Amino acid sequence: MIEPRIDDLLEHVDSRYALVIVAAKRARQINSYHHQLGEGLGFEDAPPPLVQSRSKNYLTMAMEEIAQAKIAYAYRP
């Protein structure tokens, strides 16, 4: 069984398309955070993961953050 479930994730976003976009962008931010961590750089553009995860997969971490309502998004016209 995949966790978090898609049904749970869709409660926090408007559509599957929005879910994909938000999760992918956040996964890229988590990836950048881990790369900056090793280089000793600042974390202005890449905040650390907001949840404790057993997974080392950045996309899974991003989806767990969405499922726990730790991140919010807004459409920009």
N, CA, C, O and CB atoms as a CASP TS submission, in Angstrom:
PFRMAT TS
TARGET T0000
AUTHOR 0000-0000-0000
METHOD Language model
MODEL 1
PARENT N/A
ATOM      1  N   MET     1       0.847  -1.178   0.000  1.00  0.00           N
ATOM      2  CA  MET     1       0.000   0.000   0.000  1.00  0.00           C
ATOM      3  C   MET     1       0.887   1.235   0.000  1.00  0.00           C
ATOM      4  O   MET     1       1.854   1.314   0.757  1.00  0.00           O
ATOM      5  CB  MET     1      -0.960   0.002   1.218  1.00  0.00           C
ATOM      6  N   ILE     2       0.556   2.194  -0.849  1.00  0.00           N
ATOM      7  CA  ILE     2       1.308   3.431  -0.956  1.00  0.00           C
ATOM      8  C   ILE     2       0.807   4.414   0.106  1.00  0.00           C
ATOM      9  O   ILE     2      -0.397   4.632   0.240  1.00  0.00           O
ATOM     10  CB  ILE     2       1.180   4.036  -2.382  1.00  0.00           C
ATOM     11  N   GLU     3       1.720   4.991   0.840  1.00  0.00           N
ATOM     12  CA  GLU     3       1.369   5.989   1.851  1.00  0.00           C
ATOM     13  C   GLU     3       2.087   7.269   1.538  1.00  0.00           C
ATOM     14  O   GLU     3       3.256   7.200   1.159  1.00  0.00           O
ATOM     15  CB  GLU     3       1.718   5.505   3.274  1.00  0.00           C
ATOM     16  N   PRO     4       1.509   8.396   1.658  1.00  0.00           N
ATOM     17  CA  PRO     4       0.094   8.644   1.928  1.00  0.00           C
ATOM     18  C   PRO     4      -0.772   8.353   0.707  1.00  0.00           C
ATOM     19  O   PRO     4      -0.310   8.447  -0.430  1.00  0.00           O
ATOM     20  CB  PRO     4      -0.111  10.085   2.377  1.00  0.00           C
ATOM     21  N   ARG     5      -2.018   8.003   0.952  1.00  0.00           N
ATOM     22  CA  ARG     5      -2.945   7.652  -0.118  1.00  0.00           C
ATOM     23  C   ARG     5      -3.326   8.897  -0.923  1.00  0.00           C
ATOM     24  O   ARG     5      -3.379  10.006  -0.391  1.00  0.00           O
ATOM     25  CB  ARG     5      -4.207   6.977   0.460  1.00  0.00           C
ATOM     26  N   ILE     6      -3.584   8.692  -2.199  1.00  0.00           N
ATOM     27  CA  ILE     6      -3.961   9.783  -3.097  1.00  0.00           C
ATOM     28  C   ILE     6      -5.217  10.493  -2.593  1.00  0.00           C
ATOM     29  O   ILE     6      -5.302  11.719  -2.655  1.00  0.00           O
ATOM     30  CB  ILE     6      -4.188   9.251  -4.524  1.00  0.00           C
ATOM     31  N   ASP     7      -6.182   9.736  -2.098  1.00  0.00           N
ATOM     32  CA  ASP     7      -7.421  10.339  -1.577  1.00  0.00           C
ATOM     33  C   ASP     7      -7.125  11.316  -0.440  1.00  0.00           C
ATOM     34  O   ASP     7      -7.738  12.380  -0.357  1.00  0.00           O
ATOM     35  CB  ASP     7      -8.387   9.244  -1.087  1.00  0.00           C
ATOM     36  N   ASP     8      -6.184  10.953   0.437  1.00  0.00           N
ATOM     37  CA  ASP     8      -5.813  11.835   1.543  1.00  0.00           C
ATOM     38  C   ASP     8      -5.120  13.094   1.030  1.00  0.00           C
ATOM     39  O   ASP     8      -5.352  14.190   1.541  1.00  0.00           O
ATOM     40  CB  ASP     8      -4.902  11.099   2.534  1.00  0.00           C
ATOM     41  N   LEU     9      -4.274  12.931   0.025  1.00  0.00           N
ATOM     42  CA  LEU     9      -3.551  14.073  -0.537  1.00  0.00           C
ATOM     43  C   LEU     9      -4.488  15.049  -1.240  1.00  0.00           C
ATOM     44  O   LEU     9      -4.310  16.264  -1.155  1.00  0.00           O
ATOM     45  CB  LEU     9      -2.484  13.592  -1.511  1.00  0.00           C
ATOM     46  N   LEU    10      -5.490  14.508  -1.936  1.00  0.00           N
ATOM     47  CA  LEU    10      -6.413  15.361  -2.692  1.00  0.00           C
ATOM     48  C   LEU    10      -7.314  16.200  -1.785  1.00  0.00           C
ATOM     49  O   LEU    10      -7.962  17.131  -2.263  1.00  0.00           O
ATOM     50  CB  LEU    10      -7.271  14.507  -3.609  1.00  0.00           C
ATOM     51  N   GLU    11      -7.369  15.893  -0.497  1.00  0.00           N
ATOM     52  CA  GLU    11      -8.120  16.709   0.445  1.00  0.00           C
ATOM     53  C   GLU    11      -7.429  18.062   0.679  1.00  0.00           C
ATOM     54  O   GLU    11      -8.061  19.014   1.136  1.00  0.00           O
ATOM     55  CB  GLU    11      -8.289  15.959   1.775  1.00  0.00           C
ATOM     56  N   HIS    12      -6.130  18.138   0.364  1.00  0.00           N
ATOM     57  CA  HIS    12      -5.351  19.342   0.653  1.00  0.00           C
ATOM     58  C   HIS    12      -4.989  20.152  -0.585  1.00  0.00           C
ATOM     59  O   HIS    12      -4.390  21.222  -0.474  1.00  0.00           O
ATOM     60  CB  HIS    12      -4.099  18.964   1.372  1.00  0.00           C
ATOM     61  N   VAL    13      -5.348  19.650  -1.764  1.00  0.00           N
ATOM     62  CA  VAL    13      -5.072  20.364  -3.012  1.00  0.00           C
ATOM     63  C   VAL    13      -6.332  20.363  -3.871  1.00  0.00           C
ATOM     64  O   VAL    13      -7.282  19.630  -3.596  1.00  0.00           O
ATOM     65  CB  VAL    13      -3.877  19.716  -3.781  1.00  0.00           C
ATOM     66  N   ASP    14      -6.329  21.195  -4.918  1.00  0.00           N
ATOM     67  CA  ASP    14      -7.523  21.336  -5.745  1.00  0.00           C
ATOM     68  C   ASP    14      -7.713  20.222  -6.759  1.00  0.00           C
ATOM     69  O   ASP    14      -8.844  19.871  -7.096  1.00  0.00           O
ATOM     70  CB  ASP    14      -7.479  22.632  -6.456  1.00  0.00           C
ATOM     71  N   SER    15      -6.601  19.659  -7.253  1.00  0.00           N
ATOM     72  CA  SER    15      -6.698  18.667  -8.317  1.00  0.00           C
ATOM     73  C   SER    15      -5.454  17.794  -8.326  1.00  0.00           C
ATOM     74  O   SER    15      -4.476  18.071  -7.632  1.00  0.00           O
ATOM     75  CB  SER    15      -6.890  19.346  -9.684  1.00  0.00           C
ATOM     76  N   ARG    16      -5.506  16.751  -9.115  1.00  0.00           N
ATOM     77  CA  ARG    16      -4.326  15.892  -9.266  1.00  0.00           C
ATOM     78  C   ARG    16      -3.180  16.661  -9.911  1.00  0.00           C
ATOM     79  O   ARG    16      -2.016  16.466  -9.562  1.00  0.00           O
ATOM     80  CB  ARG    16      -4.665  14.645 -10.107  1.00  0.00           C
ATOM     81  N   TYR    17      -3.516  17.533 -10.849  1.00  0.00           N
ATOM     82  CA  TYR    17      -2.496  18.353 -11.503  1.00  0.00           C
ATOM     83  C   TYR    17      -1.780  19.219 -10.473  1.00  0.00           C
ATOM     84  O   TYR    17      -0.551  19.287 -10.468  1.00  0.00           O
ATOM     85  CB  TYR    17      -3.125  19.236 -12.604  1.00  0.00           C
ATOM     86  N   ALA    18      -2.534  19.879  -9.605  1.00  0.00           N
ATOM     87  CA  ALA    18      -1.941  20.714  -8.561  1.00  0.00           C
ATOM     88  C   ALA    18      -1.081  19.869  -7.627  1.00  0.00           C
ATOM     89  O   ALA    18      -0.011  20.307  -7.205  1.00  0.00           O
ATOM     90  CB  ALA    18      -3.038  21.445  -7.763  1.00  0.00           C
ATOM     91  N   LEU    19      -1.536  18.677  -7.305  1.00  0.00           N
ATOM     92  CA  LEU    19      -0.769  17.779  -6.455  1.00  0.00           C
ATOM     93  C   LEU    19       0.593  17.471  -7.062  1.00  0.00           C
ATOM     94  O   LEU    19       1.611  17.521  -6.372  1.00  0.00           O
ATOM     95  CB  LEU    19      -1.539  16.489  -6.218  1.00  0.00           C
ATOM     96  N   VAL    20       0.611  17.156  -8.336  1.00  0.00           N
ATOM     97  CA  VAL    20       1.869  16.833  -9.017  1.00  0.00           C
ATOM     98  C   VAL    20       2.814  18.027  -8.996  1.00  0.00           C
ATOM     99  O   VAL    20       3.997  17.882  -8.686  1.00  0.00           O
ATOM    100  CB  VAL    20       1.603  16.396 -10.467  1.00  0.00           C
ATOM    101  N   ILE    21       2.297  19.199  -9.323  1.00  0.00           N
ATOM    102  CA  ILE    21       3.122  20.403  -9.377  1.00  0.00           C
ATOM    103  C   ILE    21       3.681  20.748  -7.992  1.00  0.00           C
ATOM    104  O   ILE    21       4.878  20.998  -7.849  1.00  0.00           O
ATOM    105  CB  ILE    21       2.305  21.584  -9.932  1.00  0.00           C
ATOM    106  N   VAL    22       2.825  20.762  -6.988  1.00  0.00           N
ATOM    107  CA  VAL    22       3.253  21.128  -5.633  1.00  0.00           C
ATOM    108  C   VAL    22       4.253  20.108  -5.089  1.00  0.00           C
ATOM    109  O   VAL    22       5.276  20.489  -4.518  1.00  0.00           O
ATOM    110  CB  VAL    22       2.033  21.232  -4.690  1.00  0.00           C
ATOM    111  N   ALA    23       3.968  18.824  -5.261  1.00  0.00           N
ATOM    112  CA  ALA    23       4.863  17.784  -4.745  1.00  0.00           C
ATOM    113  C   ALA    23       6.222  17.820  -5.450  1.00  0.00           C
ATOM    114  O   ALA    23       7.259  17.673  -4.803  1.00  0.00           O
ATOM    115  CB  ALA    23       4.220  16.398  -4.914  1.00  0.00           C
ATOM    116  N   ALA    24       6.222  18.013  -6.753  1.00  0.00           N
ATOM    117  CA  ALA    24       7.487  18.049  -7.501  1.00  0.00           C
ATOM    118  C   ALA    24       8.330  19.254  -7.098  1.00  0.00           C
ATOM    119  O   ALA    24       9.542  19.135  -6.918  1.00  0.00           O
ATOM    120  CB  ALA    24       7.217  18.081  -9.014  1.00  0.00           C
ATOM    121  N   LYS    25       7.694  20.407  -6.959  1.00  0.00           N
ATOM    122  CA  LYS    25       8.441  21.602  -6.571  1.00  0.00           C
ATOM    123  C   LYS    25       9.022  21.443  -5.169  1.00  0.00           C
ATOM    124  O   LYS    25      10.177  21.793  -4.927  1.00  0.00           O
ATOM    125  CB  LYS    25       7.538  22.845  -6.636  1.00  0.00           C
ATOM    126  N   ARG    26       8.224  20.916  -4.253  1.00  0.00           N
ATOM    127  CA  ARG    26       8.715  20.735  -2.878  1.00  0.00           C
ATOM    128  C   ARG    26       9.825  19.683  -2.824  1.00  0.00           C
ATOM    129  O   ARG    26      10.783  19.838  -2.066  1.00  0.00           O
ATOM    130  CB  ARG    26       7.558  20.328  -1.942  1.00  0.00           C
ATOM    131  N   ALA    27       9.708  18.624  -3.613  1.00  0.00           N
ATOM    132  CA  ALA    27      10.759  17.602  -3.652  1.00  0.00           C
ATOM    133  C   ALA    27      12.075  18.211  -4.142  1.00  0.00           C
ATOM    134  O   ALA    27      13.144  17.874  -3.634  1.00  0.00           O
ATOM    135  CB  ALA    27      10.340  16.423  -4.567  1.00  0.00           C
ATOM    136  N   ARG    28      11.994  19.111  -5.133  1.00  0.00           N
ATOM    137  CA  ARG    28      13.195  19.801  -5.619  1.00  0.00           C
ATOM    138  C   ARG    28      13.793  20.679  -4.517  1.00  0.00           C
ATOM    139  O   ARG    28      15.015  20.771  -4.396  1.00  0.00           O
ATOM    140  CB  ARG    28      12.863  20.658  -6.866  1.00  0.00           C
ATOM    141  N   GLN    29      12.950  21.316  -3.723  1.00  0.00           N
ATOM    142  CA  GLN    29      13.448  22.143  -2.618  1.00  0.00           C
ATOM    143  C   GLN    29      14.151  21.290  -1.569  1.00  0.00           C
ATOM    144  O   GLN    29      15.199  21.680  -1.056  1.00  0.00           O
ATOM    145  CB  GLN    29      12.296  22.925  -1.971  1.00  0.00           C
ATOM    146  N   ILE    30      13.587  20.136  -1.247  1.00  0.00           N
ATOM    147  CA  ILE    30      14.212  19.234  -0.274  1.00  0.00           C
ATOM    148  C   ILE    30      15.544  18.729  -0.811  1.00  0.00           C
ATOM    149  O   ILE    30      16.519  18.640  -0.065  1.00  0.00           O
ATOM    150  CB  ILE    30      13.277  18.043   0.052  1.00  0.00           C
ATOM    151  N   ASN    31      15.594  18.400  -2.093  1.00  0.00           N
ATOM    152  CA  ASN    31      16.828  17.963  -2.721  1.00  0.00           C
ATOM    153  C   ASN    31      17.886  19.065  -2.630  1.00  0.00           C
ATOM    154  O   ASN    31      19.038  18.791  -2.291  1.00  0.00           O
ATOM    155  CB  ASN    31      16.578  17.571  -4.188  1.00  0.00           C
ATOM    156  N   SER    32      17.506  20.298  -2.929  1.00  0.00           N
ATOM    157  CA  SER    32      18.440  21.427  -2.839  1.00  0.00           C
ATOM    158  C   SER    32      18.924  21.623  -1.406  1.00  0.00           C
ATOM    159  O   SER    32      20.098  21.915  -1.179  1.00  0.00           O
ATOM    160  CB  SER    32      17.776  22.717  -3.352  1.00  0.00           C
ATOM    161  N   TYR    33      18.030  21.465  -0.450  1.00  0.00           N
ATOM    162  CA  TYR    33      18.409  21.587   0.959  1.00  0.00           C
ATOM    163  C   TYR    33      19.508  20.593   1.302  1.00  0.00           C
ATOM    164  O   TYR    33      20.506  20.964   1.921  1.00  0.00           O
ATOM    165  CB  TYR    33      17.189  21.366   1.872  1.00  0.00           C
ATOM    166  N   HIS    34      19.342  19.345   0.913  1.00  0.00           N
ATOM    167  CA  HIS    34      20.334  18.323   1.237  1.00  0.00           C
ATOM    168  C   HIS    34      21.660  18.583   0.526  1.00  0.00           C
ATOM    169  O   HIS    34      22.719  18.305   1.088  1.00  0.00           O
ATOM    170  CB  HIS    34      19.806  16.939   0.865  1.00  0.00           C
ATOM    171  N   HIS    35      21.625  19.103  -0.684  1.00  0.00           N
ATOM    172  CA  HIS    35      22.864  19.437  -1.392  1.00  0.00           C
ATOM    173  C   HIS    35      23.558  20.622  -0.724  1.00  0.00           C
ATOM    174  O   HIS    35      24.782  20.620  -0.589  1.00  0.00           O
ATOM    175  CB  HIS    35      22.575  19.755  -2.874  1.00  0.00           C
ATOM    176  N   GLN    36      22.791  21.639  -0.304  1.00  0.00           N
ATOM    177  CA  GLN    36      23.367  22.795   0.368  1.00  0.00           C
ATOM    178  C   GLN    36      23.909  22.433   1.739  1.00  0.00           C
ATOM    179  O   GLN    36      24.886  23.022   2.202  1.00  0.00           O
ATOM    180  CB  GLN    36      22.336  23.895   0.495  1.00  0.00           C
ATOM    181  N   LEU    37      23.282  21.474   2.383  1.00  0.00           N
ATOM    182  CA  LEU    37      23.718  21.031   3.694  1.00  0.00           C
ATOM    183  C   LEU    37      25.148  20.522   3.633  1.00  0.00           C
ATOM    184  O   LEU    37      25.964  20.821   4.505  1.00  0.00           O
ATOM    185  CB  LEU    37      22.788  19.945   4.233  1.00  0.00           C
ATOM    186  N   GLY    38      25.445  19.752   2.595  1.00  0.00           N
ATOM    187  CA  GLY    38      26.794  19.211   2.431  1.00  0.00           C
ATOM    188  C   GLY    38      27.813  20.264   2.049  1.00  0.00           C
ATOM    189  O   GLY    38      29.000  20.109   2.337  1.00  0.00           O
ATOM    190  N   GLU    39      27.366  21.340   1.401  1.00  0.00           N
ATOM    191  CA  GLU    39      28.279  22.384   0.953  1.00  0.00           C
ATOM    192  C   GLU    39      28.414  23.520   1.967  1.00  0.00           C
ATOM    193  O   GLU    39      29.242  24.411   1.781  1.00  0.00           O
ATOM    194  CB  GLU    39      27.811  22.938  -0.371  1.00  0.00           C
ATOM    195  N   GLY    40      27.616  23.502   3.031  1.00  0.00           N
ATOM    196  CA  GLY    40      27.697  24.527   4.061  1.00  0.00           C
ATOM    197  C   GLY    40      27.110  25.862   3.653  1.00  0.00           C
ATOM    198  O   GLY    40      27.518  26.894   4.187  1.00  0.00           O
ATOM    199  N   LEU    41      26.175  25.879   2.734  1.00  0.00           N
ATOM    200  CA  LEU    41      25.549  27.110   2.265  1.00  0.00           C
ATOM    201  C   LEU    41      24.313  27.428   3.090  1.00  0.00           C
ATOM    202  O   LEU    41      23.857  26.604   3.883  1.00  0.00           O
ATOM    203  CB  LEU    41      25.182  26.999   0.782  1.00  0.00           C
ATOM    204  N   GLY    42      23.770  28.636   2.900  1.00  0.00           N
ATOM    205  CA  GLY    42      22.547  29.052   3.586  1.00  0.00           C
ATOM    206  C   GLY    42      21.337  28.316   3.035  1.00  0.00           C
ATOM    207  O   GLY    42      21.419  27.658   1.998  1.00  0.00           O
ATOM    208  N   PHE    43      20.217  28.430   3.733  1.00  0.00           N
ATOM    209  CA  PHE    43      19.011  27.674   3.376  1.00  0.00           C
ATOM    210  C   PHE    43      17.844  28.582   3.030  1.00  0.00           C
ATOM    211  O   PHE    43      16.696  28.226   3.297  1.00  0.00           O
ATOM    212  CB  PHE    43      18.615  26.754   4.512  1.00  0.00           C
ATOM    213  N   GLU    44      18.105  29.755   2.440  1.00  0.00           N
ATOM    214  CA  GLU    44      17.024  30.680   2.132  1.00  0.00           C
ATOM    215  C   GLU    44      16.039  30.107   1.121  1.00  0.00           C
ATOM    216  O   GLU    44      14.828  30.221   1.310  1.00  0.00           O
ATOM    217  CB  GLU    44      17.589  31.975   1.612  1.00  0.00           C
ATOM    218  N   ASP    45      16.535  29.500   0.061  1.00  0.00           N
ATOM    219  CA  ASP    45      15.672  28.998  -1.007  1.00  0.00           C
ATOM    220  C   ASP    45      15.215  27.565  -0.788  1.00  0.00           C
ATOM    221  O   ASP    45      14.301  27.100  -1.468  1.00  0.00           O
ATOM    222  CB  ASP    45      16.384  29.093  -2.318  1.00  0.00           C
ATOM    223  N   ALA    46      15.825  26.869   0.132  1.00  0.00           N
ATOM    224  CA  ALA    46      15.524  25.450   0.311  1.00  0.00           C
ATOM    225  C   ALA    46      15.364  25.132   1.797  1.00  0.00           C
ATOM    226  O   ALA    46      16.327  24.741   2.457  1.00  0.00           O
ATOM    227  CB  ALA    46      16.636  24.571  -0.315  1.00  0.00           C
ATOM    228  N   PRO    47      14.146  25.298   2.325  1.00  0.00           N
ATOM    229  CA  PRO    47      13.937  24.964   3.734  1.00  0.00           C
ATOM    230  C   PRO    47      14.035  23.462   3.965  1.00  0.00           C
ATOM    231  O   PRO    47      13.800  22.674   3.049  1.00  0.00           O
ATOM    232  CB  PRO    47      12.577  25.478   4.207  1.00  0.00           C
ATOM    233  N   PRO    48      14.379  23.065   5.183  1.00  0.00           N
ATOM    234  CA  PRO    48      14.508  21.633   5.482  1.00  0.00           C
ATOM    235  C   PRO    48      13.153  20.931   5.439  1.00  0.00           C
ATOM    236  O   PRO    48      12.112  21.589   5.443  1.00  0.00           O
ATOM    237  CB  PRO    48      15.157  21.431   6.858  1.00  0.00           C
ATOM    238  N   PRO    49      13.162  19.597   5.398  1.00  0.00           N
ATOM    239  CA  PRO    49      11.892  18.853   5.443  1.00  0.00           C
ATOM    240  C   PRO    49      11.110  19.218   6.698  1.00  0.00           C
ATOM    241  O   PRO    49      11.690  19.425   7.763  1.00  0.00           O
ATOM    242  CB  PRO    49      12.147  17.323   5.399  1.00  0.00           C
ATOM    243  N   LEU    50       9.795  19.295   6.565  1.00  0.00           N
ATOM    244  CA  LEU    50       8.924  19.726   7.663  1.00  0.00           C
ATOM    245  C   LEU    50       8.323  18.563   8.433  1.00  0.00           C
ATOM    246  O   LEU    50       7.598  18.777   9.405  1.00  0.00           O
ATOM    247  CB  LEU    50       7.816  20.593   7.129  1.00  0.00           C
ATOM    248  N   VAL    51       8.609  17.346   8.019  1.00  0.00           N
ATOM    249  CA  VAL    51       8.094  16.155   8.697  1.00  0.00           C
ATOM    250  C   VAL    51       9.230  15.161   8.913  1.00  0.00           C
ATOM    251  O   VAL    51      10.223  15.160   8.185  1.00  0.00           O
ATOM    252  CB  VAL    51       6.944  15.501   7.878  1.00  0.00           C
ATOM    253  N   GLN    52       9.065  14.325   9.918  1.00  0.00           N
ATOM    254  CA  GLN    52       9.976  13.210  10.116  1.00  0.00           C
ATOM    255  C   GLN    52       9.503  12.077   9.224  1.00  0.00           C
ATOM    256  O   GLN    52       8.344  11.667   9.292  1.00  0.00           O
ATOM    257  CB  GLN    52      10.039  12.770  11.620  1.00  0.00           C
ATOM    258  N   SER    53      10.396  11.575   8.394  1.00  0.00           N
ATOM    259  CA  SER    53      10.004  10.529   7.449  1.00  0.00           C
ATOM    260  C   SER    53      10.956   9.351   7.536  1.00  0.00           C
ATOM    261  O   SER    53      12.160   9.521   7.725  1.00  0.00           O
ATOM    262  CB  SER    53       9.969  11.076   6.017  1.00  0.00           C
ATOM    263  N   ARG    54      10.405   8.159   7.397  1.00  0.00           N
ATOM    264  CA  ARG    54      11.254   6.967   7.333  1.00  0.00           C
ATOM    265  C   ARG    54      11.846   6.826   5.947  1.00  0.00           C
ATOM    266  O   ARG    54      12.838   6.121   5.761  1.00  0.00           O
ATOM    267  CB  ARG    54      10.458   5.701   7.705  1.00  0.00           C
ATOM    268  N   SER    55      11.248   7.489   4.976  1.00  0.00           N
ATOM    269  CA  SER    55      11.688   7.397   3.598  1.00  0.00           C
ATOM    270  C   SER    55      12.835   8.361   3.336  1.00  0.00           C
ATOM    271  O   SER    55      12.907   9.435   3.933  1.00  0.00           O
ATOM    272  CB  SER    55      10.530   7.679   2.648  1.00  0.00           C
ATOM    273  N   LYS    56      13.723   7.970   2.445  1.00  0.00           N
ATOM    274  CA  LYS    56      14.791   8.859   2.001  1.00  0.00           C
ATOM    275  C   LYS    56      14.465   9.444   0.635  1.00  0.00           C
ATOM    276  O   LYS    56      15.276  10.166   0.056  1.00  0.00           O
ATOM    277  CB  LYS    56      16.129   8.112   1.954  1.00  0.00           C
ATOM    278  N   ASN    57      13.285   9.136   0.121  1.00  0.00           N
ATOM    279  CA  ASN    57      12.844   9.636  -1.168  1.00  0.00           C
ATOM    280  C   ASN    57      12.237  11.020  -0.981  1.00  0.00           C
ATOM    281  O   ASN    57      11.304  11.193  -0.196  1.00  0.00           O
ATOM    282  CB  ASN    57      11.827   8.667  -1.824  1.00  0.00           C
ATOM    283  N   TYR    58      12.769  12.010  -1.704  1.00  0.00           N
ATOM    284  CA  TYR    58      12.329  13.385  -1.517  1.00  0.00           C
ATOM    285  C   TYR    58      10.882  13.598  -1.934  1.00  0.00           C
ATOM    286  O   TYR    58      10.182  14.405  -1.324  1.00  0.00           O
ATOM    287  CB  TYR    58      13.218  14.316  -2.289  1.00  0.00           C
ATOM    288  N   LEU    59      10.423  12.899  -2.952  1.00  0.00           N
ATOM    289  CA  LEU    59       9.037  13.026  -3.379  1.00  0.00           C
ATOM    290  C   LEU    59       8.091  12.475  -2.310  1.00  0.00           C
ATOM    291  O   LEU    59       7.030  13.050  -2.065  1.00  0.00           O
ATOM    292  CB  LEU    59       8.819  12.296  -4.715  1.00  0.00           C
ATOM    293  N   THR    60       8.464  11.385  -1.687  1.00  0.00           N
ATOM    294  CA  THR    60       7.653  10.829  -0.604  1.00  0.00           C
ATOM    295  C   THR    60       7.585  11.807   0.561  1.00  0.00           C
ATOM    296  O   THR    60       6.526  12.000   1.158  1.00  0.00           O
ATOM    297  CB  THR    60       8.222   9.477  -0.134  1.00  0.00           C
ATOM    298  N   MET    61       8.722  12.425   0.883  1.00  0.00           N
ATOM    299  CA  MET    61       8.733  13.422   1.959  1.00  0.00           C
ATOM    300  C   MET    61       7.792  14.582   1.624  1.00  0.00           C
ATOM    301  O   MET    61       7.040  15.048   2.480  1.00  0.00           O
ATOM    302  CB  MET    61      10.170  13.950   2.198  1.00  0.00           C
ATOM    303  N   ALA    62       7.839  15.041   0.377  1.00  0.00           N
ATOM    304  CA  ALA    62       6.974  16.138  -0.044  1.00  0.00           C
ATOM    305  C   ALA    62       5.506  15.752   0.074  1.00  0.00           C
ATOM    306  O   ALA    62       4.694  16.557   0.530  1.00  0.00           O
ATOM    307  CB  ALA    62       7.294  16.550  -1.480  1.00  0.00           C
ATOM    308  N   MET    63       5.158  14.555  -0.322  1.00  0.00           N
ATOM    309  CA  MET    63       3.764  14.104  -0.232  1.00  0.00           C
ATOM    310  C   MET    63       3.324  13.954   1.215  1.00  0.00           C
ATOM    311  O   MET    63       2.169  14.226   1.541  1.00  0.00           O
ATOM    312  CB  MET    63       3.582  12.777  -0.971  1.00  0.00           C
ATOM    313  N   GLU    64       4.223  13.529   2.083  1.00  0.00           N
ATOM    314  CA  GLU    64       3.879  13.441   3.498  1.00  0.00           C
ATOM    315  C   GLU    64       3.623  14.834   4.072  1.00  0.00           C
ATOM    316  O   GLU    64       2.737  15.006   4.909  1.00  0.00           O
ATOM    317  CB  GLU    64       4.999  12.735   4.284  1.00  0.00           C
ATOM    318  N   GLU    65       4.396  15.832   3.623  1.00  0.00           N
ATOM    319  CA  GLU    65       4.151  17.199   4.065  1.00  0.00           C
ATOM    320  C   GLU    65       2.783  17.688   3.594  1.00  0.00           C
ATOM    321  O   GLU    65       2.070  18.352   4.347  1.00  0.00           O
ATOM    322  CB  GLU    65       5.253  18.129   3.550  1.00  0.00           C
ATOM    323  N   ILE    66       2.416  17.368   2.365  1.00  0.00           N
ATOM    324  CA  ILE    66       1.104  17.752   1.847  1.00  0.00           C
ATOM    325  C   ILE    66       0.000  17.067   2.650  1.00  0.00           C
ATOM    326  O   ILE    66      -0.984  17.709   3.019  1.00  0.00           O
ATOM    327  CB  ILE    66       0.982  17.394   0.347  1.00  0.00           C
ATOM    328  N   ALA    67       0.151  15.784   2.922  1.00  0.00           N
ATOM    329  CA  ALA    67      -0.867  15.029   3.652  1.00  0.00           C
ATOM    330  C   ALA    67      -1.060  15.566   5.068  1.00  0.00           C
ATOM    331  O   ALA    67      -2.164  15.511   5.610  1.00  0.00           O
ATOM    332  CB  ALA    67      -0.489  13.551   3.705  1.00  0.00           C
ATOM    333  N   GLN    68       0.011  16.086   5.665  1.00  0.00           N
ATOM    334  CA  GLN    68      -0.077  16.623   7.024  1.00  0.00           C
ATOM    335  C   GLN    68      -0.347  18.127   7.034  1.00  0.00           C
ATOM    336  O   GLN    68      -0.288  18.762   8.087  1.00  0.00           O
ATOM    337  CB  GLN    68       1.208  16.329   7.783  1.00  0.00           C
ATOM    338  N   ALA    69      -0.642  18.697   5.866  1.00  0.00           N
ATOM    339  CA  ALA    69      -0.969  20.123   5.711  1.00  0.00           C
ATOM    340  C   ALA    69       0.141  21.022   6.240  1.00  0.00           C
ATOM    341  O   ALA    69      -0.126  22.056   6.852  1.00  0.00           O
ATOM    342  CB  ALA    69      -2.274  20.445   6.431  1.00  0.00           C
ATOM    343  N   LYS    70       1.374  20.627   6.002  1.00  0.00           N
ATOM    344  CA  LYS    70       2.523  21.429   6.434  1.00  0.00           C
ATOM    345  C   LYS    70       2.899  22.496   5.405  1.00  0.00           C
ATOM    346  O   LYS    70       3.590  23.461   5.735  1.00  0.00           O
ATOM    347  CB  LYS    70       3.722  20.524   6.699  1.00  0.00           C
ATOM    348  N   ILE    71       2.448  22.326   4.158  1.00  0.00           N
ATOM    349  CA  ILE    71       2.742  23.318   3.129  1.00  0.00           C
ATOM    350  C   ILE    71       1.443  23.780   2.482  1.00  0.00           C
ATOM    351  O   ILE    71       0.469  23.032   2.394  1.00  0.00           O
ATOM    352  CB  ILE    71       3.709  22.741   2.064  1.00  0.00           C
ATOM    353  N   ALA    72       1.454  25.012   2.039  1.00  0.00           N
ATOM    354  CA  ALA    72       0.301  25.589   1.358  1.00  0.00           C
ATOM    355  C   ALA    72       0.785  26.165   0.034  1.00  0.00           C
ATOM    356  O   ALA    72       1.977  26.412  -0.147  1.00  0.00           O
ATOM    357  CB  ALA    72      -0.400  26.687   2.236  1.00  0.00           C
ATOM    358  N   TYR    73      -0.130  26.373  -0.872  1.00  0.00           N
ATOM    359  CA  TYR    73       0.226  26.926  -2.177  1.00  0.00           C
ATOM    360  C   TYR    73      -0.880  27.856  -2.625  1.00  0.00           C
ATOM    361  O   TYR    73      -2.000  27.811  -2.116  1.00  0.00           O
ATOM    362  CB  TYR    73       0.464  25.804  -3.225  1.00  0.00           C
ATOM    363  N   ALA    74      -0.549  28.695  -3.582  1.00  0.00           N
ATOM    364  CA  ALA    74      -1.531  29.612  -4.163  1.00  0.00           C
ATOM    365  C   ALA    74      -1.264  29.719  -5.660  1.00  0.00           C
ATOM    366  O   ALA    74      -0.115  29.697  -6.100  1.00  0.00           O
ATOM    367  CB  ALA    74      -1.470  31.021  -3.479  1.00  0.00           C
ATOM    368  N   TYR    75      -2.332  29.835  -6.428  1.00  0.00           N
ATOM    369  CA  TYR    75      -2.190  30.011  -7.871  1.00  0.00           C
ATOM    370  C   TYR    75      -1.741  31.430  -8.157  1.00  0.00           C
ATOM    371  O   TYR    75      -2.187  32.379  -7.511  1.00  0.00           O
ATOM    372  CB  TYR    75      -3.515  29.698  -8.607  1.00  0.00           C
ATOM    373  N   ARG    76      -0.849  31.566  -9.137  1.00  0.00           N
ATOM    374  CA  ARG    76      -0.444  32.887  -9.600  1.00  0.00           C
ATOM    375  C   ARG    76      -0.897  33.055 -11.022  1.00  0.00           C
ATOM    376  O   ARG    76      -0.570  32.236 -11.882  1.00  0.00           O
ATOM    377  CB  ARG    76       1.082  33.089  -9.483  1.00  0.00           C
ATOM    378  N   PRO    77      -1.658  34.118 -11.289  1.00  0.00           N
ATOM    379  CA  PRO    77      -2.124  34.326 -12.671  1.00  0.00           C
ATOM    380  C   PRO    77      -1.003  34.774 -13.596  1.00  0.00           C
ATOM    381  O   PRO    77      -1.233  34.989 -14.786  1.00  0.00           O
ATOM    382  CB  PRO    77      -3.245  35.355 -12.699  1.00  0.00           C
TER
END
